[in-house]
Amino acid sequence: MRTRRQMKADARKVLKRHYFLFLLLCLMASLLGGGLVMSGTAGEDMAEDVTPQTRVTFTDTVVSSFTEFVMDVAVGKREDRERQIREAQERYAAEAGQTGNEIFGRSRGVLASVVNKLSSGAYLMTLLVGMRSLVGTDEVAVVVLLLGFLGLLCLFQIFVVGVCRTVIIRMFLEGRCYEKVPGQRIWFLLRVRKWGHVAVVNLVKGIFLFFWGFTVIGGIVKSYSYHLVPYLLAENPAMKTLEAITLSRRLMKGHKWECFVLELSFLGWDLLGILTLGVSDILFSAPYKMAVMAEYYARLRRLGIQNHAEGAELLNDRYLFAQADKHTLKTEYADVERECGAQSPELPGLKGFHGFLAETFGVTIGQNREIQTLEEERSRRFLLEYDKKALEGHIYPTRLHPIPEKRKRKWVVSLNYLRCYSLWSMILIFFALSFVGWIWEVGLHLIADGVFVNRGVLHGPWLPIYGTGSVMMLLLLNRFRRKPVLEFTLAIGLCGCVEYFTSVYLEYVHNGTRWWDYTGYFLNLHGRICAEGLLVFGIGGMAIVYVLAPFLDGLFRRIPSKALIAAGVVLLAVFAADQVYSSMHPNEGKGITDYQSGIQVTEVMKG
């Protein structure tokens, strides 16, 4: 029988192998619900279901602010609240340029508006006014608002926080036996279509614990009796509600005190967390506790099966706790093995400079059959990577799970983003996205002010900063397309650099004239870039790399080569002429280079 020391030693090995993934999971859990997932212990399960939490979490902050607001309105202080909200927003705008820290400007932009309204309580007041117009009085509106808020909070706890705990436990359990746990396993319950069922089971468990909590001692005992419910659901999410609760009681029978002592053994880590102001909890203690409790569940599960506990047949995910033998994997993944065996070596014709361009930047001088074959092979291999890792025993074999998982393996076929763009296709993509950027800027100005303004330095219908940023993402980030999260992060950094240094260049060349200024936006840098814009660039960049650019390239490939080249040459000639003319007579004036004072004053007045 494994001792507590052995379980902790095994947990440390697992944590070392998957540290960054487990750390990220615990951070996500902490943001959602604090200790509900961070601790993973039975005693804190009861505390979360029955008593208020002692830790300050995002949910705690929201509840506290909402409660304070409702109480003020309930005792007749609505007008005072409205006055405080107006004064707060006016103060945010007025202080934007006086704080000496312009990066946190709060007088302009969507993000600044959201931060101001959240901080001041304007959103809650708007909701209250709307509710009052429906029900007639502040008192009834407060009651309806309070009940609605509590309902939403309960739904969030049940369908998001509680279910995410089960998903995270599943990933910790997979990490015990497998050297890799793909991030996409976060969608495990959605793929087996059991997200809602797990939420219902957690709800029933919470109700049971709530009523047991009135007996005090009974609540503590039952919190340990029901401790394994999320672990059981992580293994078999098809388990019925009472089956999961009953089986947890049976597996925990005779082990409640043992579980309590195991939790008590983390006391030193808890004290260290207090001394380090929670830093050690975040960086080590939280994922370590979760890893230990995963080992503890594996131990109790094994004992239950060995002792033929009633209901043990529901513990049917054998490959979650032991890797499948090679014969079983080859039988289940026979098609994958055949496809992998059919992979050809490096394709001919892509050597030298052409091969360097294709591999490094994803661009070719022209399109030919060899390039198309390379793209098809890349797409096929990309789709095979996940199943190949399962075949080799590196990750959990989803095909061997008792519940079939729904996976769409053909999602990149129609828009294969692992492609090589021809030089002329890339030129047309540059102009197409420069035109899209121009439409975007002109449209925003038209909607905001009701006036058509030809935005940009040039006179033609294009904003080259959009096309340049898009082409640079396609070229410089070519090797990162298989990793969307990294692609997104690098796209933000790349677009930020392009926008910042373009602003510096234009201001230098045109004697200090600015074509955009983000001063007053929340999280801006010298008024040249801001978080709001970079977030839009990041999201837009993902759409360009994975959807829009492949779609446009597919259209351009249908155009005869001579016509494609002719179109590219004509556009380049007109663009060059516009550049020469605009260098001497830049596009400037009302709504283009004088927008700072007008917009800023308007938005400050709006509060």
C-alpha positions in Angstrom: 0.0 0.0 0.0 1.4 3.4 -1.0 2.2 5.7 1.9 1.5 9.4 2.0 5.2 10.1 1.4 5.1 7.9 -1.8 2.1 9.7 -3.1 3.7 13.0 -2.6 6.9 11.9 -4.3 5.0 10.6 -7.3 3.0 13.9 -7.4 6.2 15.9 -7.5 7.4 13.8 -10.5 4.2 14.4 -12.4 4.3 18.1 -11.5 7.8 18.5 -12.7 6.8 16.9 -16.1 3.8 19.2 -16.6 4.6 22.2 -14.4 3.7 25.0 -16.8 0.5 23.4 -17.9 -0.6 22.7 -14.3 0.4 26.1 -13.2 -1.7 27.7 -16.0 -4.7 25.5 -15.1 -4.6 26.5 -11.5 -4.2 30.2 -12.4 -7.3 29.9 -14.6 -9.2 28.1 -11.8 -8.1 30.8 -9.3 -9.4 33.6 -11.6 -12.7 31.8 -12.0 -13.4 30.7 -8.4 -10.5 31.0 -6.1 -10.1 28.0 -3.7 -12.8 26.0 -5.3 -10.3 24.6 -7.7 -7.0 25.8 -6.3 -7.1 23.6 -3.3 -8.8 20.4 -4.5 -9.4 19.4 -0.9 -12.6 18.1 0.7 -12.7 20.5 3.6 -12.6 23.5 1.3 -15.3 21.9 -0.8 -17.6 22.1 2.1 -16.6 25.6 3.0 -17.3 26.7 -0.6 -20.6 25.1 -0.7 -21.9 26.2 2.7 -19.9 29.2 4.1 -18.5 32.3 2.6 -14.9 32.1 1.3 -12.2 33.8 3.1 -10.0 34.4 0.1 -10.5 37.5 -2.1 -11.4 36.4 -5.6 -12.8 38.0 -8.7 -16.2 36.7 -7.8 -15.9 38.1 -4.2 -15.1 41.6 -5.6 -18.0 41.5 -8.0 -20.4 40.4 -5.2 -19.1 43.0 -2.8 -19.5 45.8 -5.2 -22.9 44.7 -6.3 -24.1 44.3 -2.7 -22.9 47.8 -1.7 -24.7 49.3 -4.7 -28.0 47.5 -4.1 -27.9 48.5 -0.4 -27.5 52.2 -1.3 -30.4 52.1 -3.7 -32.6 50.1 -1.3 -32.2 52.8 1.5 -33.1 55.6 -0.9 -29.6 56.8 -2.0 -30.1 56.3 -5.7 -29.6 60.0 -6.5 -26.5 60.1 -4.4 -25.2 57.1 -6.4 -26.0 58.7 -9.7 -24.1 61.9 -8.6 -21.1 59.8 -7.5 -21.0 58.0 -10.8 -21.1 61.2 -12.8 -18.4 62.8 -10.7 -16.2 59.6 -10.9 -16.3 59.5 -14.7 -15.6 63.2 -14.9 -12.7 62.8 -12.6 -11.3 59.9 -14.6 -11.3 62.0 -17.7 -9.9 65.1 -16.1 -7.1 63.3 -14.3 -6.0 61.4 -17.4 -3.4 64.0 -18.3 -2.4 65.0 -14.8 -1.3 61.7 -13.3 2.1 61.7 -14.9 1.5 58.1 -16.0 -0.1 58.5 -19.4 -0.1 54.7 -20.0 -3.2 54.4 -17.8 -5.1 57.2 -19.6 -8.9 56.9 -19.1 -10.4 59.7 -21.2 -10.7 58.0 -24.6 -11.4 54.7 -26.3 -13.7 51.7 -25.8 -11.4 50.0 -23.2 -11.1 53.2 -21.1 -14.9 53.6 -21.3 -15.4 50.1 -20.0 -12.9 50.5 -17.2 -14.5 53.8 -16.2 -18.0 52.4 -16.2 -17.0 49.3 -14.3 -15.1 51.3 -11.7 -17.9 53.9 -11.2 -20.9 51.5 -11.2 -22.4 53.1 -14.3 -23.3 49.7 -15.8 -25.3 48.7 -12.7 -27.1 52.1 -12.7 -28.0 51.7 -16.3 -29.4 48.2 -15.6 -31.3 49.5 -12.6 -32.9 52.4 -14.5 -33.9 50.0 -17.3 -35.4 47.6 -14.7 -37.2 50.5 -13.0 -38.9 51.5 -16.2 -40.4 48.0 -16.5 -41.5 47.5 -12.9 -42.3 51.0 -11.8 -40.4 51.5 -8.5 -36.9 51.4 -7.2 -37.8 48.8 -4.5 -39.2 46.3 -6.9 -36.3 46.9 -9.3 -33.8 46.2 -6.6 -35.5 42.9 -5.7 -35.6 41.8 -9.3 -32.0 42.9 -9.9 -30.9 41.1 -6.8 -32.7 37.8 -7.6 -31.4 38.0 -11.2 -27.8 38.6 -10.1 -28.0 35.7 -7.6 -29.4 33.5 -10.3 -26.6 34.4 -12.7 -24.0 33.9 -10.0 -25.4 30.4 -9.2 -25.4 29.5 -12.9 -21.8 30.7 -13.3 -20.7 28.6 -10.3 -22.6 25.5 -11.5 -22.0 25.6 -15.3 -18.5 27.2 -15.3 -16.6 27.0 -12.1 -17.8 23.6 -11.0 -17.5 22.0 -14.4 -14.0 23.5 -15.0 -12.9 21.9 -11.8 -13.9 18.5 -13.2 -12.1 19.2 -16.5 -8.9 20.3 -14.7 -9.0 17.2 -12.5 -9.2 15.2 -15.7 -6.1 16.8 -17.1 -4.2 16.2 -13.9 -5.2 12.6 -14.0 -4.1 12.2 -17.6 -0.8 13.8 -16.6 -0.1 10.9 -14.2 0.4 8.4 -17.0 1.2 10.3 -20.1 4.2 12.6 -20.9 2.0 15.1 -22.6 -1.4 16.6 -22.0 -2.6 18.6 -25.0 -4.2 22.0 -24.2 -7.3 21.0 -26.3 -8.2 18.5 -23.6 -9.9 21.5 -21.9 -12.8 20.7 -24.2 -13.1 17.1 -23.0 -16.6 17.4 -21.5 -17.9 19.2 -24.6 -16.6 16.5 -26.9 -18.3 13.8 -24.9 -21.4 16.0 -24.6 -21.5 15.8 -20.8 -20.9 19.4 -19.8 -24.5 20.0 -18.7 -24.8 16.6 -17.0 -21.7 17.2 -14.9 -23.1 20.6 -13.9 -26.3 19.0 -12.7 -24.4 16.4 -10.6 -22.4 19.2 -9.0 -25.6 21.1 -8.3 -27.2 18.2 -6.5 -24.0 17.5 -4.6 -24.0 21.2 -3.5 -27.6 21.0 -2.4 -26.9 17.9 -0.3 -23.9 19.6 1.4 -25.9 22.7 2.0 -28.6 20.9 4.0 -26.0 18.7 5.7 -24.2 21.9 6.7 -27.0 22.8 9.2 -25.9 19.8 11.3 -22.3 21.1 11.5 -20.7 17.8 12.2 -22.7 16.1 9.5 -21.7 18.7 7.0 -18.0 18.1 7.7 -18.3 14.4 7.5 -20.4 14.5 4.3 -17.9 16.9 2.7 -15.4 14.1 2.9 -17.9 11.5 1.9 -18.7 13.4 -1.4 -15.1 14.4 -2.0 -14.5 12.0 -4.9 -17.6 13.1 -6.9 -15.6 15.4 -9.3 -12.9 12.8 -9.7 -15.4 10.1 -10.6 -17.0 12.5 -13.1 -13.6 13.3 -14.6 -13.1 9.5 -15.2 -16.7 8.7 -16.2 -18.8 11.8 -16.9 -21.7 9.5 -17.9 -22.2 8.4 -14.3 -25.6 9.2 -13.0 -26.0 11.7 -10.2 -26.9 9.4 -7.4 -24.4 6.8 -8.7 -21.5 9.3 -8.4 -22.5 10.4 -5.0 -23.1 6.9 -3.7 -19.9 5.5 -5.2 -17.9 8.4 -3.6 -19.4 7.5 -0.2 -18.4 3.9 -0.6 -14.8 4.6 -1.8 -14.3 7.1 1.1 -15.7 4.8 3.7 -12.9 4.2 6.2 -10.7 6.9 4.6 -12.2 10.1 5.8 -9.8 10.6 8.6 -6.9 9.6 6.3 -8.0 12.3 3.8 -8.2 14.8 6.6 -4.6 14.0 7.8 -3.4 14.2 4.2 -4.9 17.7 4.0 -3.3 18.6 7.3 0.1 17.6 6.0 -0.1 20.7 3.7 -0.2 23.0 6.7 3.5 24.0 6.2 2.8 25.0 2.6 -0.2 27.0 3.7 1.9 28.9 6.3 4.5 29.6 3.6 1.8 30.9 1.4 0.8 33.4 4.2 4.5 34.5 4.6 5.0 34.9 0.9 1.6 36.8 0.4 0.3 33.9 -1.7 3.2 33.7 -4.1 4.2 30.2 -3.1 0.5 29.1 -3.4 0.4 30.3 -7.0 3.8 29.0 -8.1 3.8 25.7 -6.4 1.4 24.8 -3.6 -1.8 24.9 -5.6 -0.7 22.6 -8.5 1.2 20.4 -6.0 -1.9 19.8 -3.9 -4.0 19.0 -7.0 -1.3 16.5 -8.1 -1.3 14.8 -4.7 -5.0 14.6 -4.6 -5.0 13.0 -8.0 -2.6 10.4 -6.7 -4.9 9.8 -3.7 -7.9 9.3 -6.0 -6.0 6.7 -8.0 -5.1 4.9 -4.8 -8.7 4.8 -3.5 -10.0 3.8 -7.0 -7.5 0.9 -7.1 -8.6 -0.3 -3.6 -12.3 0.0 -4.6 -11.7 -2.3 -7.6 -9.6 -4.8 -5.6 -12.3 -5.0 -2.9 -15.1 -5.3 -5.5 -16.9 -2.3 -4.1 -20.5 -2.1 -5.3 -20.6 0.2 -8.3 -16.9 -0.2 -9.1 -17.8 -1.3 -12.6 -18.5 2.3 -13.3 -14.8 3.0 -13.0 -14.3 2.0 -16.6 -11.6 4.3 -18.0 -8.7 1.9 -17.6 -6.4 3.8 -19.9 -6.6 6.9 -17.7 -4.5 5.0 -15.1 -2.4 2.7 -17.2 -1.1 3.1 -20.7 -2.5 0.8 -23.4 -0.2 -1.9 -24.8 1.2 -1.4 -28.3 -1.0 -4.1 -29.8 -4.2 -2.4 -28.6 -3.1 1.0 -29.9 -2.1 -0.4 -33.3 -5.4 -2.1 -33.6 -7.4 1.0 -32.7 -5.2 3.4 -34.6 -4.5 1.1 -37.6 -5.6 3.8 -40.1 -3.3 6.3 -38.5 -0.4 3.9 -38.7 -1.1 3.3 -42.4 -1.2 7.0 -43.1 2.0 7.7 -41.1 3.7 4.9 -43.0 2.6 6.4 -46.3 4.3 9.7 -45.5 6.9 10.6 -48.2 10.3 12.0 -47.4 11.1 15.6 -48.2 9.5 16.5 -51.5 11.8 17.2 -54.4 12.0 20.6 -56.1 12.1 22.7 -53.0 15.8 22.9 -52.5 18.1 26.0 -52.5 16.7 29.5 -52.3 13.2 28.4 -53.3 13.1 25.9 -50.5 14.4 28.4 -48.0 11.6 30.9 -48.9 8.9 28.2 -48.7 10.1 26.7 -45.4 11.0 30.0 -43.6 8.6 32.5 -44.9 5.8 30.4 -46.6 6.2 32.3 -49.9 7.2 31.1 -53.4 8.1 32.8 -56.6 5.2 31.0 -58.4 2.7 28.2 -57.9 3.3 24.7 -59.3 2.2 21.2 -58.8 5.1 20.5 -56.4 4.0 23.4 -54.1 0.4 22.2 -54.1 1.6 18.6 -53.2 3.7 20.0 -50.4 0.7 21.9 -49.0 -1.5 18.9 -49.1 1.2 16.8 -47.4 1.6 19.4 -44.7 -2.2 19.6 -44.1 -2.4 15.8 -43.9 0.5 15.5 -41.5 -0.9 18.3 -39.3 -4.2 16.4 -39.0 -2.3 13.2 -38.1 -0.1 14.7 -35.4 -2.7 14.3 -32.5 -3.6 10.7 -33.4 0.1 9.9 -34.0 1.0 10.9 -30.5 -1.8 8.7 -29.2 -0.6 5.8 -31.3 2.9 6.2 -29.9 1.6 6.3 -26.3 2.6 10.0 -25.6 -0.9 11.2 -24.9 -4.2 9.7 -23.7 -5.8 7.6 -26.5 -9.2 9.3 -27.0 -10.4 6.5 -29.2 -10.2 4.1 -26.3 -12.4 6.2 -24.0 -15.6 4.5 -23.1 -17.6 7.5 -24.4 -16.8 8.3 -28.1 -15.5 11.8 -28.5 -16.7 14.0 -31.3 -13.8 15.5 -33.3 -13.9 17.4 -36.5 -10.6 16.4 -38.2 -11.4 18.1 -41.5 -11.7 21.6 -40.2 -8.6 22.9 -42.0 -9.0 21.2 -45.3 -11.1 23.9 -47.0 -8.9 26.7 -45.6 -5.5 25.2 -45.4 -3.5 27.8 -43.6 -0.3 25.7 -43.8 0.1 26.9 -47.4 2.8 28.7 -49.4 1.7 32.1 -50.9 3.0 33.0 -54.3 4.8 36.4 -54.6 2.0 37.9 -56.7 -0.7 36.5 -54.5 1.0 38.1 -51.5 1.1 41.5 -53.4 -2.7 41.3 -54.0 -3.3 40.2 -50.4 -1.4 43.3 -49.3 -3.6 45.6 -51.4 -6.8 43.7 -50.5 -6.1 44.1 -46.7 -4.9 47.7 -47.1 -8.3 48.4 -48.7 -10.1 46.5 -45.9 -8.2 48.7 -43.4 -9.3 51.8 -45.3 -12.9 50.7 -45.3 -12.7 50.0 -41.6 -11.2 53.4 -40.7 -13.5 55.3 -43.0 -16.5 53.4 -41.8 -15.7 54.0 -38.1 -15.4 57.8 -38.8 -18.6 57.8 -40.8 -20.6 56.0 -38.0 -19.1 58.1 -35.2 -19.3 61.6 -36.9 -21.6 61.1 -39.9 -18.9 62.5 -42.2 -17.0 60.7 -45.0 -13.2 61.3 -44.5 -10.5 59.8 -46.6 -8.3 58.4 -43.8 -4.6 57.8 -44.0 -1.5 59.6 -45.4 -2.1 58.5 -49.0 -4.9 59.7 -51.3 -5.9 56.3 -52.7 -8.3 53.9 -51.0 -5.8 52.0 -49.0 -4.0 52.1 -45.6 -0.7 50.4 -46.2 -0.1 49.9 -42.4 -2.9 47.2 -42.5 -1.5 45.5 -45.5 2.1 45.7 -44.3 1.2 44.3 -40.8 -0.8 41.5 -42.5 2.0 40.5 -44.9 4.6 40.6 -42.1 2.4 38.3 -40.0 2.2 35.8 -42.9 5.9 36.0 -43.6 7.7 36.4 -40.3 5.3 34.2 -38.2 5.0 31.5 -40.8 6.7 28.9 -38.5 4.3 29.5 -35.7 1.0 28.9 -37.5 0.7 25.5 -35.8 0.5 27.2 -32.4 -2.4 29.6 -32.4 -1.7 31.0 -28.8 1.9 31.8 -29.7 0.8 33.2 -33.0 -1.7 35.5 -31.3 0.9 36.7 -28.8 3.5 37.4 -31.5 1.0 39.0 -33.8 0.2 41.6 -31.1 3.9 42.3 -30.5 4.6 42.5 -34.3 1.6 44.8 -35.0 2.5 46.9 -32.0 6.0 47.5 -33.3 4.8 48.3 -36.8 2.2 50.8 -35.6 4.6 52.4 -33.1 7.5 52.9 -35.5 5.2 53.9 -38.3 3.9 56.7 -36.1 7.5 57.8 -35.2 8.5 57.8 -38.9 5.5 59.8 -40.1 5.9 62.3 -37.4 9.5 62.7 -38.2 9.1 63.0 -41.9 6.1 65.4 -41.8 7.4 67.8 -39.2 5.6 66.6 -36.1 2.2 65.9 -37.8 0.3 62.9 -36.3 -2.2 60.8 -38.1 -3.3 59.1 -34.9 -2.9 59.7 -31.2 -4.0 57.3 -28.4 -3.2 59.7 -25.6 -6.0 59.2 -23.0 -6.6 55.6 -24.0 -6.3 53.1 -21.2 -2.9 51.4 -21.4 -1.2 53.4 -24.2 2.5 54.0 -24.9 3.3 57.6 -25.8 0.0 57.9 -27.6 1.3 55.8 -30.5 -0.1 52.4 -29.5 -2.7 51.2 -27.0 -4.0 48.0 -25.5 -7.4 48.4 -27.2 -5.9 48.7 -30.6 -3.4 45.9 -30.1 -6.1 43.5 -29.0 -8.1 44.3 -32.2 -4.9 43.7 -34.2 -4.3 40.4 -32.4 -7.8 39.1 -33.1 -7.8 40.5 -36.6 -4.4 38.9 -37.2 -5.7 35.5 -36.2 -8.6 36.0 -38.7 -6.2 37.0 -41.4 -3.7 34.2 -40.9 -6.2 31.4 -40.4 -9.2 32.5 -42.5 -9.0 35.6 -44.7 -5.6 35.2 -46.3 -6.1 31.5 -47.2 -9.5 32.5 -48.6 -8.1 35.3 -50.7 -5.3 33.2 -51.9 -7.7 30.5 -53.0 -9.6 33.2 -55.1 -6.3 34.5 -56.6 -5.2 31.0 -57.6 -8.2 30.8 -59.9 -7.0 33.9 -61.8 -4.8 33.1 -64.8 -1.1 33.8 -64.1 -0.8 36.5 -66.7 -3.9 38.4 -65.4 -2.6 38.0 -61.8 0.8 39.5 -62.7 -0.8 42.3 -64.7 -3.1 43.2 -61.8 -0.2 43.3 -59.4 1.9 45.4 -61.7 -0.9 48.0 -62.2 -1.6 48.2 -58.5 2.1 48.6 -57.7 2.4 51.4 -60.3 -0.6 53.3 -59.0 0.5 52.8 -55.4 4.0 54.1 -56.2 2.6 57.2 -57.9 0.4 57.8 -54.8 3.5 57.5 -52.6 5.5 60.0 -54.6 2.6 62.5 -54.8 1.7 62.1 -51.0 5.3 62.6 -50.0 5.0 66.1 -51.3 1.2 66.7 -50.7 0.2 64.3 -47.8 -3.5 63.7 -47.1 -4.2 65.8 -44.1 -6.8 68.2 -42.7 -10.1 68.0 -40.9 -10.9 64.5 -39.5 -7.4 63.2 -40.5 -4.7 65.0 -38.6 -6.7 67.3 -36.3 -8.9 64.6 -34.8 -7.2 64.5 -31.4 -8.6 67.7 -30.0 -12.1 67.2 -31.4 -12.6 63.7 -30.3 -10.9 64.0 -27.0 -12.9 67.1 -26.0 -16.1 65.4 -27.2 -15.5 62.3 -25.2 -14.4 64.1 -22.1 -17.6 66.1 -22.2 -19.6 62.8 -22.5 -17.9 61.6 -19.3 
